Amino acid sequence: MRKASKDPITEFLYTNQFSSVMNRTKWGELADAIRSNPDFYPSVRIKYLDEEVSGTRFAGLDWEWVKYGDSRVIEWMDIDSTKRTHIGRLVGDQITDFSTWVRASLQQHSIPFSEADGIFRINGYLKPNDK
């Protein structure tokens, strides 16, 4: 018989049969890699363990929190690899694609990811039937 954990995060992960993909070291490496390019400050979308539904909007992120905070609560993170620079009202935004750089940075640090349409997903955990 399993003894109940005093840590609510560990108990949640065990009860819901989550499998860990990332650890604190890997989240720190991700934060360092993303911050290493001064021209790229990505918008991200995060799903936390205690959320039923993730947010649909991308926003900036405090990468110091990812590195030093309790990253155990991140179920997954999407990184938008494009940088949009507002030019003016009559001219569309300038779009710079950093997908090659993001992909190389993730591979350099052996961070598992999936990619679709310039969005990189980094899973902190997988549910039993996730792929």
C-alpha positions, 0 to 999 in steps of 0.5 A: 500500500502506497503512503500518501505524499505530503507534497500536493504536487507529487500527490496530484502527479501520482493520482493522475498518472502523469509521467515526467518529461522535464525536470528543474535542470532542463527547465533551467537550460531552456530558460538560459537558451531562450535568454541567450539571444538578445534579439528574441523575446518569445511569446509563450502559452503555458498550461499549469497542472492545476488548470482545467483549460489552458489560456489561448493567448500568447504572452511574455514570460519571466524566464527567471521564474522558469529557471529558479521558481517552481517549474514543477507546476508546468504541464506544457509550454508553447513557444512562438518562434516568430517575432512581430515588430509593429511598424505603423498603422498603414504597414503590416508588422515585420515578422522575423522567424526564429524557428531554426534558432529555437529548434537548434537551441532545444536540440543542443540541450536535448530538450524534447519538443514537438513543432507545428507551424512555428510553435514549439511545445515543450511538455513538462509531463505527459498524461497516460494516453498522450503521445 
